[in-house]
Structures are given as C-alpha cells and as structure tokens.
Amino acid sequence: MLLDTATYQRVLGDELRRLRKQRGWTRRDLNRRLQSDISLQTLATYELGTRQCSVIRLVEICLALGEVPHDLMARVH
C-alpha cells in the first residue's frame, strides 16, 4: 500500500483545525497552551497540511487540545 503523504498531511491538518475550532479557539489561543514556542504561521501550515509536523510536536498539540494522539491518528488514517 502506498502512502499519499500530501493527502495524509492535509487530512491531519483538517483534523487539527476542526479540533481547535470545536473548542472555539483561535490559533493564538492554541499557541498559548503549547509548551514550545511555535509561530502562528507554523500552526497555520500544519493545519493547511503544507508542512510536516514531527511526532513530538503533534503530541504536544494534541495534549494542548485535550486530545489523545492515538485517537487523532486513528481518525486520520
């Protein structure tokens, strides 16, 4: 089975954006809840699926959103 990375990144980004908006948060709101210093532009590129997100960064974003990383990845997959 081949992995379409562009589609996967886009679907992952869509899911991250959905979770953020579901909470009524702006990107700035999410950014304030992160441990790392991630720019708002970087968060935007993750949500748009135009930039790859490391596993550690993805886990950090999931924890800030109160989401179990495994559950998020299961939905994306």
N, CA and C atoms as an extended XYZ file, in Angstrom:
231
Properties=species:S:1:pos:R:3:atomname:S:1:resname:S:1:resid:I:1 pbc="F F F"
N         0.836       -1.188        0.000 N   MET     1
C         0.000        0.000        0.000 CA  MET     1
C         0.877        1.247        0.000 C   MET     1
N         0.589        2.161       -0.896 N   LEU     2
C         1.343        3.402       -0.983 CA  LEU     2
C         0.702        4.463       -0.105 C   LEU     2
N         1.535        5.296        0.483 N   LEU     3
C         1.070        6.378        1.337 CA  LEU     3
C         1.107        7.677        0.546 C   LEU     3
N        -0.026        8.289        0.371 N   ASP     4
C        -0.106        9.596       -0.288 CA  ASP     4
C         0.143       10.657        0.786 C   ASP     4
N         1.399       11.066        0.912 N   THR     5
C         1.772       11.950        2.017 CA  THR     5
C         1.069       13.301        1.952 C   THR     5
N         0.876       13.844        0.758 N   ALA     6
C         0.212       15.152        0.637 CA  ALA     6
C        -1.218       15.073        1.163 C   ALA     6
N        -1.929       14.027        0.788 N   THR     7
C        -3.303       13.856        1.252 CA  THR     7
C        -3.325       13.616        2.756 C   THR     7
N        -2.420       12.791        3.242 N   TYR     8
C        -2.359       12.470        4.673 CA  TYR     8
C        -2.128       13.734        5.496 C   TYR     8
N        -1.170       14.558        5.058 N   GLN     9
C        -0.875       15.809        5.765 CA  GLN     9
C        -2.085       16.731        5.750 C   GLN     9
N        -2.786       16.794        4.613 N   ARG    10
C        -3.954       17.662        4.505 CA  ARG    10
C        -5.071       17.199        5.441 C   ARG    10
N        -5.307       15.889        5.470 N   VAL    11
C        -6.351       15.340        6.346 CA  VAL    11
C        -5.979       15.563        7.817 C   VAL    11
N        -4.713       15.369        8.155 N   LEU    12
C        -4.250       15.622        9.517 CA  LEU    12
C        -4.462       17.097        9.886 C   LEU    12
N        -4.100       17.988        8.981 N   GLY    13
C        -4.290       19.413        9.215 CA  GLY    13
C        -5.753       19.778        9.389 C   GLY    13
N        -6.602       19.185        8.549 N   ASP    14
C        -8.049       19.427        8.665 CA  ASP    14
C        -8.556       19.008       10.041 C   ASP    14
N        -8.054       17.879       10.525 N   GLU    15
C        -8.495       17.366       11.823 CA  GLU    15
C        -8.000       18.262       12.963 C   GLU    15
N        -6.768       18.726       12.869 N   LEU    16
C        -6.242       19.642       13.891 CA  LEU    16
C        -7.058       20.932       13.928 C   LEU    16
N        -7.365       21.464       12.752 N   ARG    17
C        -8.162       22.693       12.677 CA  ARG    17
C        -9.569       22.462       13.226 C   ARG    17
N       -10.166       21.333       12.892 N   ARG    18
C       -11.509       21.007       13.383 CA  ARG    18
C       -11.532       20.961       14.915 C   ARG    18
N       -10.537       20.288       15.495 N   LEU    19
C       -10.462       20.187       16.954 CA  LEU    19
C       -10.301       21.563       17.596 C   LEU    19
N        -9.457       22.387       16.994 N   ARG    20
C        -9.226       23.733       17.543 CA  ARG    20
C       -10.518       24.550       17.475 C   ARG    20
N       -11.171       24.529       16.340 N   LYS    21
C       -12.396       25.321       16.163 CA  LYS    21
C       -13.535       24.772       17.018 C   LYS    21
N       -13.554       23.465       17.197 N   GLN    22
C       -14.569       22.837       18.047 CA  GLN    22
C       -14.504       23.390       19.464 C   GLN    22
N       -13.306       23.769       19.882 N   ARG    23
C       -13.116       24.330       21.219 CA  ARG    23
C       -13.344       25.843       21.244 C   ARG    23
N       -13.588       26.415       20.073 N   GLY    24
C       -13.802       27.857       19.986 CA  GLY    24
C       -12.518       28.654       20.104 C   GLY    24
N       -11.386       28.037       19.779 N   TRP    25
C       -10.082       28.678       19.935 CA  TRP    25
C        -9.582       29.239       18.611 C   TRP    25
N        -8.854       30.320       18.715 N   THR    26
C        -8.075       30.822       17.591 CA  THR    26
C        -6.726       30.101       17.612 C   THR    26
N        -5.943       30.302       16.582 N   ARG    27
C        -4.584       29.729       16.601 CA  ARG    27
C        -3.784       30.331       17.756 C   ARG    27
N        -4.019       31.587       18.033 N   ARG    28
C        -3.313       32.246       19.149 CA  ARG    28
C        -3.677       31.585       20.479 C   ARG    28
N        -4.965       31.240       20.644 N   ASP    29
C        -5.402       30.545       21.861 CA  ASP    29
C        -4.666       29.218       22.009 C   ASP    29
N        -4.581       28.470       20.916 N   LEU    30
C        -3.874       27.188       20.950 CA  LEU    30
C        -2.397       27.419       21.249 C   LEU    30
N        -1.820       28.396       20.589 N   ASN    31
C        -0.400       28.702       20.759 CA  ASN    31
C        -0.059       28.978       22.213 C   ASN    31
N        -0.928       29.671       22.916 N   ARG    32
C        -0.696       29.997       24.338 CA  ARG    32
C        -0.689       28.751       25.221 C   ARG    32
N        -1.325       27.685       24.752 N   ARG    33
C        -1.412       26.456       25.541 CA  ARG    33
C        -0.273       25.469       25.239 C   ARG    33
N         0.590       25.811       24.299 N   LEU    34
C         1.695       24.929       23.926 CA  LEU    34
C         2.916       25.202       24.790 C   LEU    34
N         3.704       24.154       25.013 N   GLN    35
C         4.938       24.319       25.778 CA  GLN    35
C         6.030       24.935       24.917 C   GLN    35
N         6.080       24.532       23.652 N   SER    36
C         7.106       25.036       22.736 CA  SER    36
C         6.699       26.383       22.167 C   SER    36
N         7.681       27.084       21.676 N   ASP    37
C         7.425       28.358       21.016 CA  ASP    37
C         7.231       28.081       19.527 C   ASP    37
N         5.984       27.941       19.123 N   ILE    38
C         5.642       27.663       17.729 CA  ILE    38
C         4.965       28.908       17.185 C   ILE    38
N         5.405       29.376       16.033 N   SER    39
C         4.799       30.583       15.471 CA  SER    39
C         3.380       30.292       14.984 C   SER    39
N         2.578       31.342       14.918 N   LEU    40
C         1.216       31.197       14.402 CA  LEU    40
C         1.247       30.753       12.945 C   LEU    40
N         2.247       31.209       12.209 N   GLN    41
C         2.396       30.802       10.804 CA  GLN    41
C         2.673       29.303       10.704 C   GLN    41
N         3.500       28.780       11.594 N   THR    42
C         3.785       27.343       11.588 CA  THR    42
C         2.521       26.552       11.906 C   THR    42
N         1.758       26.993       12.902 N   LEU    43
C         0.493       26.324       13.206 CA  LEU    43
C        -0.421       26.336       11.985 C   LEU    43
N        -0.455       27.456       11.283 N   ALA    44
C        -1.291       27.562       10.086 CA  ALA    44
C        -0.850       26.557        9.023 C   ALA    44
N         0.464       26.404        8.831 N   THR    45
C         0.942       25.470        7.803 CA  THR    45
C         0.665       24.023        8.192 C   THR    45
N         0.665       23.718        9.497 N   TYR    46
C         0.264       22.375        9.934 CA  TYR    46
C        -1.201       22.132        9.592 C   TYR    46
N        -2.040       23.128        9.885 N   GLU    47
C        -3.471       22.981        9.632 CA  GLU    47
C        -3.785       22.906        8.146 C   GLU    47
N        -3.004       23.588        7.340 N   LEU    48
C        -3.211       23.552        5.892 CA  LEU    48
C        -2.621       22.298        5.260 C   LEU    48
N        -1.786       21.595        6.034 N   GLY    49
C        -1.153       20.389        5.503 CA  GLY    49
C        -0.004       20.669        4.562 C   GLY    49
N         0.549       21.873        4.630 N   THR    50
C         1.658       22.227        3.741 CA  THR    50
C         3.018       22.062        4.416 C   THR    50
N         3.012       21.673        5.677 N   ARG    51
C         4.259       21.462        6.414 CA  ARG    51
C         4.120       20.209        7.259 C   ARG    51
N         5.160       19.379        7.245 N   GLN    52
C         5.138       18.170        8.063 CA  GLN    52
C         5.340       18.529        9.527 C   GLN    52
N         4.654       17.786       10.366 N   CYS    53
C         4.696       18.000       11.811 CA  CYS    53
C         5.418       16.808       12.436 C   CYS    53
N         6.420       17.067       13.277 N   SER    54
C         7.113       15.958       13.931 CA  SER    54
C         6.167       15.266       14.910 C   SER    54
N         6.482       14.051       15.252 N   VAL    55
C         5.649       13.292       16.185 CA  VAL    55
C         5.580       14.010       17.529 C   VAL    55
N         6.709       14.493       18.008 N   ILE    56
C         6.750       15.194       19.299 CA  ILE    56
C         5.882       16.441       19.256 C   ILE    56
N         5.964       17.195       18.184 N   ARG    57
C         5.163       18.414       18.037 CA  ARG    57
C         3.683       18.058       17.954 C   ARG    57
N         3.358       16.986       17.224 N   LEU    58
C         1.967       16.552       17.103 CA  LEU    58
C         1.402       16.148       18.459 C   LEU    58
N         2.181       15.415       19.237 N   VAL    59
C         1.738       15.015       20.580 CA  VAL    59
C         1.514       16.249       21.441 C   VAL    59
N         2.414       17.210       21.369 N   GLU    60
C         2.269       18.444       22.152 CA  GLU    60
C         0.979       19.180       21.778 C   GLU    60
N         0.687       19.281       20.488 N   ILE    61
C        -0.542       19.948       20.040 CA  ILE    61
C        -1.765       19.168       20.510 C   ILE    61
N        -1.720       17.850       20.402 N   CYS    62
C        -2.840       17.016       20.865 CA  CYS    62
C        -3.091       17.221       22.355 C   CYS    62
N        -2.042       17.217       23.150 N   LEU    63
C        -2.198       17.400       24.593 CA  LEU    63
C        -2.795       18.768       24.905 C   LEU    63
N        -2.361       19.801       24.181 N   ALA    64
C        -2.911       21.138       24.388 CA  ALA    64
C        -4.399       21.172       24.038 C   ALA    64
N        -4.792       20.368       23.054 N   LEU    65
C        -6.189       20.300       22.635 CA  LEU    65
C        -7.007       19.339       23.499 C   LEU    65
N        -6.328       18.632       24.399 N   GLY    66
C        -7.025       17.649       25.231 CA  GLY    66
C        -7.431       16.423       24.433 C   GLY    66
N        -6.663       16.114       23.409 N   GLU    67
C        -6.966       15.007       22.502 CA  GLU    67
C        -5.929       13.907       22.680 C   GLU    67
N        -6.364       12.657       22.650 N   VAL    68
C        -5.432       11.530       22.718 CA  VAL    68
C        -4.799       11.376       21.324 C   VAL    68
N        -3.457       11.476       21.231 N   PRO    69
C        -2.811       11.398       19.917 CA  PRO    69
C        -3.210       10.157       19.115 C   PRO    69
N        -3.315        9.025       19.785 N   HIS    70
C        -3.678        7.783       19.102 CA  HIS    70
C        -5.067        7.894       18.458 C   HIS    70
N        -5.998        8.514       19.161 N   ASP    71
C        -7.353        8.679       18.626 CA  ASP    71
C        -7.349        9.580       17.390 C   ASP    71
N        -6.582       10.658       17.469 N   LEU    72
C        -6.471       11.569       16.324 CA  LEU    72
C        -5.898       10.828       15.111 C   LEU    72
N        -4.812       10.095       15.329 N   MET    73
C        -4.160        9.392       14.214 CA  MET    73
C        -5.078        8.292       13.644 C   MET    73
N        -5.854        7.656       14.499 N   ALA    74
C        -6.783        6.623       14.021 CA  ALA    74
C        -7.818        7.253       13.095 C   ALA    74
N        -8.314        8.433       13.432 N   ARG    75
C        -9.299        9.105       12.580 CA  ARG    75
C        -8.675        9.534       11.259 C   ARG    75
N        -7.464       10.049       11.328 N   VAL    76
C        -6.778       10.500       10.108 CA  VAL    76
C        -6.496        9.323        9.187 C   VAL    76
N        -6.071        8.230        9.778 N   HIS    77
C        -5.724        7.041        8.983 CA  HIS    77
C        -6.981        6.417        8.373 C   HIS    77
